[in-house]
Amino acid sequence: MSMLLTVDQITRRFGRKPVLHGLRFYLRRGEVLGLLGPNGAGKTTALRILSGTLAPSSGRVLLSGIDMQRSPRQAKARLGYLPERAPLYPDMRVDEYLAFAGRLRRMPTGELTEAMARVKAQCGLTHVGQRLLGRLSKGYQQRAGIAQALIHQPDLVILDEPADGLDPVQIRELRGLIRSIAENAGVILSSHALHEVQASCSRVIILHQGRQLHEADLRLQAAAARDVQVRLRPPPVLSSVLALPPVETAEPCGKDALRIRLRKEASADALARSLMEHGYGLLELRPCRTDLEQVFFSCIGMESAA
Amino acid sequence: MILVIARRELAAVFQTPLAWMLLAATQLLLAWVFLEVIDQYQGIAAPELEIGFNAALAERLYGATLMLLLLIAPLLAARSLGQDRQLGTDQLLGSAPVRISAILLGKLIALLAPLWLLALLPLLLVAWLVGASPVDLGLFLAATLGLCLSALLFASVGLLTASLVRQPTLAAILAYVLLIMLSLIHDADQLAALQLSLLDWLSWSQHLVWLFNGVARLSDLSYFVLMSALFLALAQRQLANRQLG
């Protein structure tokens, strides 16, 4: 499959200060790539370069084979960008704003009405079309910001900290929205929250101090997220624990402790119930840190914080 | 694309009370100046009145409007670019397939709408006198053209300084300094005791004085258009450089 986005050795300096060193990756249509890193890692700078609002000091960005530096308007027509802060005009109504965003992307007037109805339904904005953006809650403002990035059905959607300021219900809706966007486009999102990247992305790049430290396929790590560690009394017999319905695999890890991988449909409380029904006293039950979490902390030099 | 941006900016100017308050305050101030001039010339015979009255009206009424334009245009220009940075909407415009020049021209059109309305206010006042007093319409039309061209120049300088510095207030102050320097630059030849016609040519007030005297010369019109284009081109370059960092 041909690459939707190719990022080739992007470097960026502000004055003499380098903030991004040789960022290099690719993205295919249908993928959701997460840029993960602590605050100040260079995520926003990287996304601004990808969106064409900032030029790289060296390197190049190819979107569907179009060079962002050489043909910026052709490349920008194929992308939608939600910056860290939703770019809203508080004096505009949601409908006016979406129409403006569509016209900026050179959408024909005839297609605008249909496109606005589509993104409003997609982002849950249907009933607030006549409300002023400045009067909307943070969650709805973020939705309007996402809607403007989707109105022209771009090939690439770039979302900078899209879950910032959203409540848990809205975050859950956002994950669903990202999945639906990825059916027809490539998505890049940045976050400093591990769980957010794990929940939404198929691939992750860890950035720290402007350097690309790790790239991983999260689908392979999805299974690891079902691992829990238990400490039992009396000391567990491995064969009897393996026979429990919620348990997929189990292995000893220290005195009286087991690392258990739950079956896909099983939950930690089902495991706890099952263990107690079989006569075990539960001294401790905690989720194991996933490989990504271990890699992340090791990348940013915080192994001791485990 | 220029019109898409201009429409958005115009809505921002006219949907808020800002432009209306500016126009109302200007009209009030100009009406006061207008009545003051009329007061001075009441009871004077028609031949004498024709020369003195028209010149005084042009000088006082249009002079006051010029000062207001000088004050307001850089402020509005600085607000126009500064607000985009403040709201983060510069990222929306920057990631859209739009040239920087189209953004600047859209903003310029939206700036000129209230400024040119303001520049027409003295003419509206003068129109009240047609039929009642010997009015030199040519003089006032030329002076109105002078105000419109000055507004174009002031707004262009305002957009340039707003592209140079991030704080809108600082940008407006910088524009005032630049415009005042550009107005007084022709005095430099007196200091050096040399005839430097280039400095005369660079000074916008030297060109405006002709228009305020009822003389619309192509060279003066070209000056305003060329200088405005130069400042806009510099603003475009500055905004493009900001992306390069």
Interface residues (C-beta under 8 A of the other chain):
Chain A: R12 R13 F14 R48 S51 G52 T53 L54 A55 S57 P72 R73 Q74 K76 A77 L79 G80 Y81 P83 E84 R85 A86 P87 L88 Y89 P90 D91 M92 E96 F100 A101 R103 L104 R105 R106 Q148
Chain B: M1 V4 I5 R8 A11 A12 Q15 T16 L87 G88 T89 D90 Q91 L92 L93 G94 S95 A96 P97 V98 R99 Q243 L244 G245
